[in-house]
């Protein structure tokens, strides 16, 4: 039995040997082995870019040690925006770059922005955080959310499509969800101008 076979359960190895006698299934088995090798190489390349404090060694009861990485979080949500086009919002701590995926210490939370006639509502998921750990900062066209504790690190700057009256903002935090409601600013009136006589 090869070292690769030891990684699989016995029932899987028995079934794989049975099917590998068939040329068709042998090709599939070979294809899966190549995919597994490719994923292993990708993982090795990815782990070289992980910040040092994200890789920790843990001692097992038998005295050996294993290396653990994480946490890694990546996901996205999609909804149809007011203009009828899909909006994709990513969250997590893995970012794209020209050198491949990069792991950041701060996790980008999942954020949803909903506009009504008179207000802008920003909903942010911040699981495992105390209300006192959240720093919230606003301008007339953006909201910045940050959390920096040993257990949780979040950061997100949300650009708003509409100007708001940040001094009148109301916020609440319950069950890991932060909600910020901002009244829309009155649209600036364009000066109508005055007629000028031509002499």
Backbone torsions as a table, in degrees:
resi	resn	phi	psi	omega
1	UNK	NA	129.3	-179.8
2	UNK	-76.5	165.0	179.5
3	UNK	-63.8	-30.3	177.9
4	UNK	-64.0	-38.8	-177.6
5	UNK	-65.1	-29.1	-178.7
6	UNK	-67.6	-20.2	-179.8
7	UNK	-75.3	-14.2	-176.4
8	UNK	-106.3	154.3	175.2
9	UNK	-66.6	156.5	-177.5
10	UNK	-57.3	-42.8	-178.1
11	UNK	-62.2	-33.5	-179.7
12	UNK	-71.4	-42.1	179.5
13	UNK	-63.6	-40.7	178.9
14	UNK	-62.2	-44.9	-178.6
15	UNK	-67.3	-38.6	-178.8
16	UNK	-65.5	-40.6	179.2
17	UNK	-64.3	-38.4	179.4
18	UNK	-62.2	-46.4	-177.1
19	UNK	-77.2	-24.2	-176.1
20	UNK	-68.8	-16.5	176.3
21	UNK	-69.3	-25.8	177.7
22	UNK	-82.8	127.4	-176.9
23	UNK	-56.2	-37.6	-179.0
24	UNK	-63.0	-48.8	-178.7
25	UNK	-71.0	-29.0	176.0
26	UNK	-61.8	-39.9	177.5
27	UNK	-64.7	-40.5	178.8
28	UNK	-64.1	-43.1	178.8
29	UNK	-60.0	-44.1	179.0
30	UNK	-63.4	-40.9	179.9
31	UNK	-63.2	-42.1	178.7
32	UNK	-65.1	-37.8	178.4
33	UNK	-64.3	-39.9	178.8
34	UNK	-66.1	-40.7	178.1
35	UNK	-64.0	-41.6	179.5
36	UNK	-61.6	-42.5	179.1
37	UNK	-64.6	-42.2	179.9
38	UNK	-62.6	-43.1	179.4
39	UNK	-65.9	-37.8	178.4
40	UNK	-63.5	-42.4	178.4
41	UNK	-64.2	-41.9	178.7
42	UNK	-62.1	-41.3	-179.7
43	UNK	-64.4	-41.6	178.6
44	UNK	-61.8	-42.6	178.8
45	UNK	-64.1	-40.7	-178.9
46	UNK	-65.6	-41.9	-176.0
47	UNK	-68.1	-20.2	176.5
48	UNK	-67.9	-22.6	-176.8
49	UNK	-96.1	3.4	-177.4
50	UNK	-80.2	134.1	176.2
51	UNK	-54.7	146.0	-174.0
52	UNK	-58.0	-36.7	-177.2
53	UNK	-77.9	1.0	174.7
54	UNK	-93.0	-9.8	178.1
55	UNK	-110.2	118.8	-178.0
56	UNK	-126.5	145.2	176.2
57	UNK	-95.9	137.3	179.2
58	UNK	-125.0	134.0	-179.3
59	UNK	-87.7	130.7	178.6
60	UNK	-87.2	162.4	-179.6
61	UNK	-57.0	-28.8	-178.8
62	UNK	-82.2	2.3	177.6
63	UNK	97.7	-15.6	179.1
64	UNK	-78.2	165.7	179.8
65	UNK	-120.8	149.7	174.2
66	UNK	-127.4	150.7	177.8
67	UNK	-98.6	131.5	178.5
68	UNK	-119.0	142.0	177.4
69	UNK	-118.4	151.9	171.6
70	UNK	132.1	-179.1	5.0
71	UNK	-81.6	148.5	173.7
72	UNK	-113.5	130.0	179.9
73	UNK	-134.0	129.9	174.2
74	UNK	-150.8	134.4	177.6
75	UNK	-168.2	178.4	176.9
76	UNK	-152.6	158.1	172.4
77	UNK	-126.3	153.3	-179.0
78	UNK	-134.7	137.7	175.3
79	UNK	-145.5	163.6	176.3
80	UNK	-88.3	123.4	-178.6
81	UNK	-76.6	175.7	-178.9
82	UNK	-62.5	-23.6	178.9
83	UNK	-86.2	3.5	178.9
84	UNK	86.6	-1.2	-179.9
85	UNK	-97.5	148.0	179.2
86	UNK	-69.4	141.4	175.8
87	UNK	-116.3	125.4	179.4
88	UNK	-107.7	126.8	177.9
89	UNK	-119.0	122.2	179.5
90	UNK	-93.9	154.4	174.2
91	UNK	-146.6	163.5	179.6
92	UNK	123.1	-166.7	-179.0
93	UNK	-121.7	17.3	176.1
94	UNK	-111.6	122.4	-176.6
95	UNK	-116.4	147.5	175.1
96	UNK	-76.2	148.7	173.1
97	UNK	-154.0	171.4	179.4
98	UNK	-65.3	-25.4	179.5
99	UNK	-89.8	4.7	-176.9
100	UNK	107.8	-174.0	-177.3
101	UNK	-64.3	138.0	178.3
102	UNK	-118.7	138.4	178.8
103	UNK	-96.5	125.7	178.5
104	UNK	-103.1	153.4	178.4
105	UNK	-72.1	-36.5	179.4
106	UNK	-86.8	136.1	175.9
107	UNK	-90.2	136.7	175.8
108	UNK	-86.3	117.4	-177.2
109	UNK	-74.4	162.2	174.7
110	UNK	-76.3	126.1	-175.3
111	UNK	-126.4	140.0	174.8
112	UNK	-128.6	134.5	179.3
113	UNK	-118.0	124.5	-178.9
114	UNK	-123.0	126.9	178.5
115	UNK	-106.3	136.6	170.1
116	UNK	-118.2	-173.5	-177.8
117	UNK	-59.5	-39.6	-173.5
118	UNK	-112.7	-5.8	-175.0
119	UNK	-149.9	165.5	174.7
120	UNK	-118.8	128.2	-178.7
121	UNK	-114.0	122.0	179.2
122	UNK	-110.4	121.9	-178.8
123	UNK	-115.4	125.9	-174.4
124	UNK	-127.0	129.8	176.6
125	UNK	-90.0	118.5	179.7
126	UNK	-130.5	70.2	-177.0
127	UNK	-66.3	145.5	175.4
128	UNK	73.9	24.3	-175.7
129	UNK	-122.0	142.9	172.9
130	UNK	-86.8	150.5	-179.1
131	UNK	-57.4	-37.5	-177.4
132	UNK	-70.2	-14.6	179.8
133	UNK	-84.7	-11.8	-173.4
134	UNK	-88.1	128.0	173.4
135	UNK	-106.8	125.9	-176.0
136	UNK	-124.8	127.2	-178.5
137	UNK	-134.6	137.1	-177.6
138	UNK	-133.4	149.4	169.8
139	UNK	-124.3	-175.6	-178.5
140	UNK	-69.5	-14.4	179.7
141	UNK	-137.3	18.0	177.0
142	UNK	-157.8	157.7	175.0
143	UNK	-129.9	133.6	176.7
144	UNK	-117.0	127.9	-180.0
145	UNK	-117.4	130.3	176.2
146	UNK	-143.6	146.7	174.8
147	UNK	-137.5	130.4	179.6
148	UNK	-138.6	89.3	176.2
149	UNK	-126.7	164.6	177.7
150	UNK	-57.8	-31.0	-177.2
151	UNK	-87.1	-35.9	-173.2
152	UNK	-136.6	134.5	175.5
153	UNK	-132.2	117.3	178.8
154	UNK	-128.6	148.0	172.8
155	UNK	-154.9	133.2	177.2
156	UNK	-157.5	129.7	171.2
157	UNK	-107.9	120.9	-176.3
158	UNK	-105.0	118.2	176.1
159	UNK	-85.7	126.2	-179.0
160	UNK	-92.4	146.5	-179.1
161	UNK	-81.3	-15.8	-176.1
162	UNK	-128.6	144.7	176.2
163	UNK	-72.6	142.6	-175.9
164	UNK	-128.3	164.5	175.2
165	UNK	-96.4	91.2	-171.3
166	UNK	-65.7	-28.5	-179.7
167	UNK	-67.4	-19.5	-179.7
168	UNK	-101.9	12.7	-177.9
169	UNK	-67.4	146.5	174.3
170	UNK	-124.4	140.0	-179.2
171	UNK	-137.8	154.0	176.0
172	UNK	-146.3	153.6	179.4
173	UNK	-135.5	122.2	-177.5
174	UNK	-151.4	134.0	176.6
175	UNK	52.3	41.5	176.7
176	UNK	79.1	9.2	-179.1
177	UNK	-122.2	122.5	175.9
178	UNK	-96.6	132.0	177.9
179	UNK	-126.0	126.9	179.2
180	UNK	-121.3	125.6	179.6
181	UNK	-114.4	123.4	-177.0
182	UNK	-123.0	125.2	175.9
183	UNK	-68.2	142.2	177.4
184	UNK	-70.5	144.2	176.2
185	UNK	-75.7	150.0	176.8
186	UNK	-65.5	136.9	179.0
187	UNK	-63.3	138.7	179.0
188	UNK	-68.9	128.0	-179.9
189	UNK	-78.3	133.6	176.5
190	UNK	-78.1	129.2	179.3
191	UNK	-57.0	133.0	-178.8
192	UNK	-74.2	-25.8	179.2
193	UNK	86.6	172.4	-179.7
194	UNK	-126.6	144.4	176.7
195	UNK	-66.9	146.7	178.3
196	UNK	-119.7	126.0	178.2
197	UNK	-75.8	142.9	176.4
198	UNK	-102.9	123.6	179.5
199	UNK	-88.9	NA	NA
